[in-house]
């Protein structure tokens, strides 16, 4: 294609880009696609999930530490990255607990979406990745990320909406991340059991019995060759990822053999495409790219 394809991934916190779709992004970067990660909050209220990083100096400087981690992960993945400027809402211990005043999840939708609309109009992505309407899991920032992403997808091409946010641009496809599915974890669980490794996934699988999958997988992107890059990006988020923890229990070689894709649900499409897909840019043809280039 005469102009580069462009992919935008919208995430709630630093580290989400490395745990959701990182190998996909690394693959497309290697193929010459321009990739931008938009991180809606700074992750200031994130818990320290790696015991080795549970130190007072880290806790006191959580926002700055997570920005530095994000920069290291960005370099590893080879993507561009921008913070959208909102404050992490935190994850309440109880659903009845009020969220902190001024946090991202409490912003009016148009306020929360405005920076992302501006980023869409400046970067001009053909494809946007985000979470489903349950947030992937019910973190208030993840749910708000879905709402903001859908709003930006639908509004960015309308000159009458967000007129201060730049010249209109209409993305062509919107996908929901579907990396944490019962089907995937059952396959890995069975493979580990068959090899006598023992599996950590039984509890995860049991949770899906009461929470059926809402959105079908429509698109599986082969990217097993980039799982090593994904893992290095994950490890860059040292406050959030324990190198001896859950993320790395299943050997990477086994993941590459049993489930070498990252999976998505096509939520919106303005181009004709045939399902199932193996490419986020399926249906986007050269004439459409050249017509929509800078």
Sine and cosine of phi, psi and omega as CSV:
sin_phi,cos_phi,sin_psi,cos_psi,sin_omega,cos_omega
0.00,0.00,0.56,-0.83,-0.11,-0.99
-0.95,0.31,-0.47,0.88,0.04,-1.00
-0.88,-0.47,0.52,-0.86,-0.02,-1.00
-0.93,0.36,0.60,-0.80,0.18,-0.98
-0.93,0.36,0.45,-0.89,-0.04,-1.00
-0.74,-0.68,0.72,-0.69,-0.05,-1.00
-0.82,-0.57,0.76,-0.64,0.08,-1.00
-0.90,-0.43,0.77,-0.64,0.09,-1.00
-0.92,-0.39,0.82,-0.58,-0.07,-1.00
-0.96,-0.30,0.83,-0.56,-0.08,-1.00
-0.74,-0.67,0.37,-0.93,-0.06,-1.00
-0.99,0.17,-0.68,0.73,-0.14,-0.99
-0.67,-0.74,0.38,-0.93,0.23,-0.97
-0.85,0.53,0.67,-0.74,-0.04,-1.00
0.98,-0.19,-0.47,0.88,0.01,-1.00
-0.88,0.48,-0.56,0.83,-0.01,-1.00
-0.92,0.39,-0.40,0.92,-0.03,-1.00
-1.00,-0.02,-0.37,0.93,0.02,-1.00
-0.99,-0.14,-0.14,0.99,-0.07,-1.00
-0.67,-0.74,0.99,-0.14,0.09,-1.00
1.00,0.06,0.23,0.97,-0.06,-1.00
-0.91,0.41,-0.67,0.74,-0.01,-1.00
-0.92,0.38,-0.57,0.82,0.10,-1.00
-0.86,0.52,-0.76,0.65,-0.01,-1.00
-0.88,0.47,-0.69,0.73,-0.01,-1.00
-0.88,0.47,-0.63,0.77,0.04,-1.00
-0.89,0.45,-0.74,0.67,-0.04,-1.00
-0.92,0.38,-0.58,0.82,0.10,-1.00
-0.85,0.52,-0.71,0.70,0.00,-1.00
-0.89,0.46,-0.44,0.90,0.00,-1.00
-1.00,-0.01,0.07,1.00,0.08,-1.00
1.00,-0.10,0.15,0.99,0.04,-1.00
-0.98,0.17,0.65,-0.76,0.13,-0.99
-0.99,0.17,0.80,-0.60,-0.06,-1.00
-0.82,-0.58,0.77,-0.64,0.04,-1.00
-0.84,-0.54,0.79,-0.61,0.15,-0.99
-0.99,-0.14,0.82,-0.57,0.12,-0.99
-0.96,-0.26,0.89,-0.45,-0.04,-1.00
-0.97,-0.26,0.90,-0.43,-0.20,-0.98
-0.97,0.25,-0.53,0.85,0.04,-1.00
-0.81,-0.59,0.20,-0.98,0.01,-1.00
-1.00,0.03,-0.04,1.00,-0.01,-1.00
0.94,0.34,0.39,0.92,-0.12,-0.99
-0.89,0.46,-0.48,0.88,-0.07,-1.00
-0.98,-0.21,0.25,0.97,0.03,-1.00
-0.92,0.39,0.55,-0.83,0.09,-1.00
-0.98,0.20,0.42,-0.91,0.13,-0.99
-1.00,0.09,0.91,-0.42,-0.10,-1.00
-0.98,-0.22,-0.03,1.00,0.06,-1.00
-0.93,-0.38,0.94,-0.35,-0.07,-1.00
-0.81,0.58,-0.49,0.87,-0.02,-1.00
-0.93,0.36,-0.30,0.95,0.00,-1.00
-0.97,-0.26,0.11,0.99,-0.05,-1.00
-0.99,0.14,0.98,0.19,-0.06,-1.00
-0.76,-0.65,0.49,-0.87,-0.01,-1.00
-0.84,0.54,-0.62,0.79,-0.03,-1.00
-0.92,0.40,-0.50,0.87,0.06,-1.00
-0.96,0.28,-0.74,0.67,-0.01,-1.00
-0.85,0.52,-0.63,0.77,-0.05,-1.00
-0.95,0.32,-0.32,0.95,-0.06,-1.00
-0.79,-0.61,0.61,0.79,-0.16,-0.99
-0.86,0.52,-0.68,0.73,-0.03,-1.00
-0.87,0.49,-0.73,0.69,-0.01,-1.00
-0.93,0.36,-0.64,0.77,0.02,-1.00
-0.86,0.50,-0.69,0.73,-0.05,-1.00
-0.95,0.31,-0.49,0.87,0.11,-0.99
-0.92,0.40,-0.65,0.76,0.03,-1.00
-0.92,0.40,-0.64,0.77,0.06,-1.00
-0.89,0.46,-0.66,0.75,0.01,-1.00
-0.89,0.46,-0.64,0.77,0.00,-1.00
-0.90,0.44,-0.65,0.76,0.04,-1.00
-0.91,0.42,-0.68,0.73,0.02,-1.00
-0.90,0.43,-0.64,0.77,0.02,-1.00
-0.86,0.51,-0.70,0.71,0.01,-1.00
-0.89,0.46,-0.65,0.76,-0.02,-1.00
-0.90,0.43,-0.68,0.74,-0.04,-1.00
-0.98,0.21,-0.37,0.93,-0.01,-1.00
0.98,0.19,0.37,0.93,-0.06,-1.00
-0.98,-0.21,0.23,-0.97,0.28,-0.96
-1.00,0.08,0.35,-0.94,0.01,-1.00
-0.47,-0.88,0.62,-0.78,0.05,-1.00
-0.67,-0.74,0.66,-0.75,0.19,-0.98
-1.00,0.06,0.66,-0.75,-0.02,-1.00
-1.00,-0.01,-0.13,0.99,0.23,-0.97
0.99,-0.13,0.15,0.99,-0.02,-1.00
-0.99,-0.12,0.32,-0.95,-0.06,-1.00
-0.99,-0.12,0.75,-0.66,0.04,-1.00
-0.76,0.65,0.69,-0.72,0.01,-1.00
-1.00,0.08,-0.28,0.96,-0.11,-0.99
0.96,0.27,0.21,-0.98,0.02,-1.00
-0.91,-0.41,0.96,-0.27,-0.04,-1.00
-0.87,0.50,0.56,-0.83,0.08,-1.00
-0.94,0.34,-0.45,0.89,-0.03,-1.00
-0.72,-0.70,0.66,-0.75,-0.05,-1.00
-0.87,0.49,-0.42,0.91,-0.02,-1.00
-0.99,0.14,-0.16,0.99,-0.03,-1.00
-0.95,0.31,0.78,-0.62,-0.02,-1.00
-0.93,0.37,0.54,-0.84,0.06,-1.00
-0.98,0.19,0.42,-0.91,-0.03,-1.00
-0.90,0.43,0.64,-0.77,0.01,-1.00
-0.85,0.53,0.70,-0.72,0.07,-1.00
0.99,0.12,0.01,1.00,-0.06,-1.00
-0.97,0.26,0.20,-0.98,-0.09,-1.00
-0.84,0.54,-0.74,0.67,-0.12,-0.99
-0.91,0.41,-0.29,0.96,0.00,-1.00
-0.99,-0.12,0.00,1.00,-0.02,-1.00
-0.95,0.32,0.57,-0.82,0.19,-0.98
-0.85,0.53,0.56,-0.83,-0.12,-0.99
-0.83,0.56,-0.70,0.72,-0.05,-1.00
-0.92,0.39,-0.54,0.84,0.08,-1.00
-0.93,0.36,-0.71,0.71,-0.04,-1.00
-0.93,0.37,-0.52,0.85,-0.07,-1.00
-1.00,0.07,-0.39,0.92,-0.14,-0.99
-0.82,0.57,-0.73,0.68,0.01,-1.00
-0.90,0.45,-0.55,0.83,0.00,-1.00
-0.95,0.30,-0.64,0.77,0.08,-1.00
-0.85,0.53,-0.70,0.72,0.02,-1.00
-0.88,0.47,-0.64,0.77,0.01,-1.00
-0.92,0.39,-0.64,0.77,0.04,-1.00
-0.88,0.48,-0.70,0.71,-0.04,-1.00
-0.94,0.35,-0.48,0.88,0.04,-1.00
-0.99,0.15,-0.73,0.69,-0.07,-1.00
-0.98,0.18,-0.51,0.86,0.04,-1.00
0.87,0.50,0.85,0.52,0.01,-1.00
-0.95,0.32,0.53,-0.85,0.17,-0.99
-1.00,0.09,-0.49,0.87,-0.05,-1.00
-0.73,-0.68,0.64,-0.77,0.09,-1.00
-0.85,-0.53,0.70,-0.71,0.11,-0.99
-0.95,-0.31,0.66,-0.75,0.08,-1.00
-0.43,-0.90,-0.22,-0.97,0.03,-1.00
-1.00,-0.08,0.25,-0.97,0.09,-1.00
-0.97,0.23,-0.02,-1.00,-0.13,-0.99
-0.97,0.26,-0.11,0.99,0.17,-0.98
-1.00,-0.08,0.03,1.00,0.01,-1.00
0.98,0.19,0.12,0.99,-0.12,-0.99
0.99,0.15,-0.70,0.71,0.27,-0.96
-0.48,-0.88,0.39,-0.92,-0.26,-0.96
-0.98,0.20,0.82,0.58,0.17,-0.98
-1.00,0.10,0.73,-0.69,-0.07,-1.00
-0.84,0.54,-0.56,0.83,0.02,-1.00
-0.95,0.32,-0.54,0.84,0.02,-1.00
-0.94,0.33,-0.66,0.75,0.05,-1.00
-0.89,0.45,-0.69,0.73,0.03,-1.00
-0.91,0.40,-0.54,0.84,0.05,-1.00
-0.87,0.49,-0.67,0.74,0.08,-1.00
-0.87,0.50,-0.74,0.67,-0.05,-1.00
-0.88,0.48,-0.69,0.73,-0.02,-1.00
-0.92,0.38,-0.65,0.76,-0.03,-1.00
-0.92,0.40,-0.69,0.72,0.04,-1.00
-0.89,0.45,-0.68,0.74,0.04,-1.00
-0.87,0.50,-0.70,0.71,-0.01,-1.00
-0.92,0.40,-0.66,0.75,0.01,-1.00
-0.87,0.50,-0.68,0.74,-0.09,-1.00
-0.99,0.14,-0.43,0.90,-0.10,-0.99
-0.99,-0.14,-0.44,0.90,-0.18,-0.98
-0.89,0.46,-0.47,0.88,-0.01,-1.00
-1.00,0.03,-0.03,1.00,-0.07,-1.00
-0.98,-0.18,0.92,-0.38,-0.05,-1.00
-0.91,0.42,-0.31,0.95,0.00,-1.00
-1.00,0.08,-0.17,0.98,0.00,-1.00
-0.95,-0.32,0.64,-0.77,-0.03,-1.00
0.74,0.67,0.82,0.57,-0.09,-1.00
-0.89,0.46,-0.38,0.93,0.00,-1.00
-0.99,0.14,-0.05,1.00,-0.15,-0.99
-0.99,-0.11,0.23,0.97,0.06,-1.00
0.96,-0.27,0.02,-1.00,-0.03,-1.00
-0.93,0.37,0.62,-0.79,-0.06,-1.00
-0.85,0.52,0.54,-0.84,0.10,-0.99
-0.51,-0.86,0.77,-0.64,-0.01,-1.00
-0.95,-0.31,0.95,-0.32,0.16,-0.99
-0.88,0.47,0.37,-0.93,-0.10,-0.99
-0.98,-0.19,-0.47,0.88,-0.03,-1.00
-0.61,-0.79,0.57,-0.82,0.06,-1.00
-0.79,-0.61,0.79,-0.61,-0.02,-1.00
-0.86,-0.50,0.52,-0.85,0.17,-0.98
-0.98,-0.19,0.67,-0.74,0.08,-1.00
-0.92,0.40,0.72,-0.69,0.00,-1.00
-0.74,-0.68,0.65,0.76,-0.10,-1.00
-0.97,0.24,-0.40,0.92,-0.09,-1.00
-0.95,-0.31,0.98,0.22,-0.04,-1.00
-0.92,-0.40,0.45,-0.89,0.05,-1.00
-0.86,0.51,-0.66,0.75,-0.03,-1.00
-0.85,0.53,-0.72,0.70,-0.02,-1.00
-0.91,0.42,-0.73,0.69,-0.06,-1.00
-0.95,0.32,-0.51,0.86,0.10,-0.99
-0.90,0.43,-0.65,0.76,0.00,-1.00
-0.90,0.43,-0.69,0.72,0.02,-1.00
-0.93,0.38,-0.65,0.76,0.03,-1.00
-0.85,0.52,-0.75,0.67,-0.01,-1.00
-0.91,0.41,-0.62,0.79,0.01,-1.00
-0.92,0.40,-0.65,0.76,0.02,-1.00
-0.92,0.38,-0.67,0.74,0.03,-1.00
-0.88,0.47,-0.67,0.74,-0.03,-1.00
-0.89,0.45,-0.45,0.89,-0.01,-1.00
-0.99,-0.13,0.14,0.99,0.06,-1.00
0.94,0.34,0.41,0.91,-0.05,-1.00
-1.00,0.06,-0.37,0.93,-0.22,-0.97
0.97,0.24,0.52,-0.85,-0.09,-1.00
-0.78,-0.63,0.64,-0.77,0.05,-1.00
-1.00,-0.01,0.09,1.00,-0.24,-0.97
-0.99,-0.11,-0.03,1.00,-0.08,-1.00
-0.86,0.52,-0.68,0.74,-0.01,-1.00
-0.91,0.42,-0.65,0.76,0.02,-1.00
-0.88,0.48,-0.71,0.70,-0.05,-1.00
-0.89,0.45,-0.63,0.77,-0.02,-1.00
-0.90,0.44,-0.48,0.88,-0.01,-1.00
-0.92,0.40,-0.45,0.89,-0.03,-1.00
-0.96,0.29,-0.27,0.96,0.01,-1.00
-0.88,0.47,-0.58,0.82,-0.02,-1.00
-0.99,-0.15,-0.02,1.00,-0.04,-1.00
-0.67,-0.75,0.97,0.24,-0.06,-1.00
-0.88,0.48,0.48,-0.88,-0.03,-1.00
-0.93,0.37,0.81,-0.58,-0.12,-0.99
-0.99,0.12,-0.61,0.79,-0.12,-0.99
-0.90,-0.43,0.79,-0.62,0.02,-1.00
-0.95,0.30,0.52,-0.86,0.13,-0.99
-0.96,0.29,0.81,-0.59,0.04,-1.00
-0.94,-0.34,-0.31,0.95,-0.22,-0.97
-0.60,-0.80,0.85,-0.53,0.03,-1.00
-0.87,-0.49,0.91,-0.42,-0.07,-1.00
-0.99,-0.10,0.91,-0.41,0.04,-1.00
-0.91,0.42,0.85,-0.53,-0.04,-1.00
-0.44,-0.90,0.38,0.93,-0.01,-1.00
-0.84,0.54,-0.51,0.86,0.01,-1.00
-0.91,0.42,-0.22,0.98,-0.04,-1.00
-0.93,-0.37,0.20,0.98,0.05,-1.00
-0.90,0.43,-0.52,0.85,0.03,-1.00
-0.91,0.42,-0.64,0.77,0.06,-1.00
-0.91,0.42,-0.71,0.71,0.07,-1.00
-0.80,0.60,-0.73,0.69,-0.06,-1.00
-0.91,0.40,-0.62,0.79,0.05,-1.00
-0.91,0.40,-0.61,0.79,0.05,-1.00
-0.91,0.41,-0.66,0.75,0.07,-1.00
-0.85,0.52,-0.73,0.69,-0.04,-1.00
-0.91,0.41,-0.37,0.93,0.07,-1.00
-0.91,0.42,-0.43,0.90,0.04,-1.00
-1.00,0.01,0.94,0.33,-0.20,-0.98
-0.91,0.41,-0.45,0.89,0.04,-1.00
-0.95,0.30,-0.42,0.91,-0.13,-0.99
-0.97,-0.24,-0.32,0.95,-0.14,-0.99
-0.80,-0.60,0.89,-0.46,0.05,-1.00
-0.99,0.10,0.88,-0.47,-0.01,-1.00
-0.87,0.48,-0.32,0.95,0.04,-1.00
-0.98,-0.21,0.23,0.97,-0.14,-0.99
-0.97,-0.24,-0.35,-0.94,-0.19,-0.98
-0.83,0.55,-0.65,0.76,-0.13,-0.99
-0.85,0.52,-0.46,0.89,-0.18,-0.98
-0.90,-0.44,0.26,0.96,-0.01,-1.00
-0.93,0.36,-0.66,0.75,0.02,-1.00
-0.99,0.12,0.85,-0.52,-0.03,-1.00
-0.83,0.56,0.64,-0.77,-0.04,-1.00
-0.86,0.50,-0.62,0.79,-0.01,-1.00
-0.87,0.48,-0.60,0.80,0.02,-1.00
-0.94,0.34,-0.65,0.76,0.07,-1.00
-0.87,0.50,-0.68,0.73,-0.01,-1.00
-0.89,0.45,-0.56,0.83,0.00,-1.00
-0.98,0.21,-0.71,0.71,-0.18,-0.98
-1.00,0.04,-0.62,0.78,-0.09,-1.00
-0.59,-0.81,0.97,0.25,-0.13,-0.99
-1.00,0.06,0.40,0.92,-0.01,-1.00
-0.83,-0.56,0.31,-0.95,0.30,-0.95
-0.92,-0.40,0.61,-0.79,-0.30,-0.95
-0.87,-0.49,0.50,-0.86,-0.14,-0.99
-0.57,-0.82,0.33,-0.94,0.17,-0.99
-0.91,-0.41,0.82,-0.57,0.05,-1.00
-0.97,0.23,0.96,-0.28,-0.10,-1.00
-1.00,-0.01,-0.53,0.85,0.03,-1.00
-0.59,-0.81,0.62,-0.79,0.12,-0.99
-0.51,-0.86,0.75,-0.66,0.08,-1.00
-0.97,-0.23,0.13,0.99,0.08,-1.00
-0.83,-0.56,0.39,-0.92,0.06,-1.00
-0.98,0.21,0.76,-0.65,0.04,-1.00
-0.55,-0.84,0.47,-0.88,-0.04,-1.00
-0.98,-0.22,0.81,-0.59,0.01,-1.00
-1.00,-0.08,0.55,-0.84,-0.05,1.00
-0.97,0.25,0.35,-0.94,-0.01,-1.00
-0.94,-0.35,0.32,-0.95,0.17,-0.99
-0.80,-0.60,0.28,0.96,-0.07,-1.00
-0.48,-0.88,0.80,-0.60,0.01,-1.00
-0.90,0.44,-0.36,0.93,-0.03,-1.00
-0.99,-0.17,0.20,0.98,0.04,-1.00
-0.84,0.54,0.73,-0.69,0.01,-1.00
1.00,0.00,-0.18,0.98,0.04,-1.00
-1.00,-0.10,0.93,-0.38,-0.14,-0.99
-0.98,-0.17,0.26,-0.97,-0.09,-1.00
-0.84,0.55,-0.62,0.79,-0.04,-1.00
-0.92,0.38,-0.53,0.85,0.04,-1.00
-0.94,0.33,-0.61,0.79,0.02,-1.00
-0.92,0.38,-0.71,0.70,-0.02,-1.00
-0.91,0.41,-0.54,0.84,0.00,-1.00
-0.95,0.30,-0.40,0.91,-0.07,-1.00
-0.94,-0.33,0.18,0.98,-0.02,-1.00
-0.97,0.24,0.22,-0.98,-0.04,-1.00
-0.84,0.54,0.00,0.00,0.00,0.00
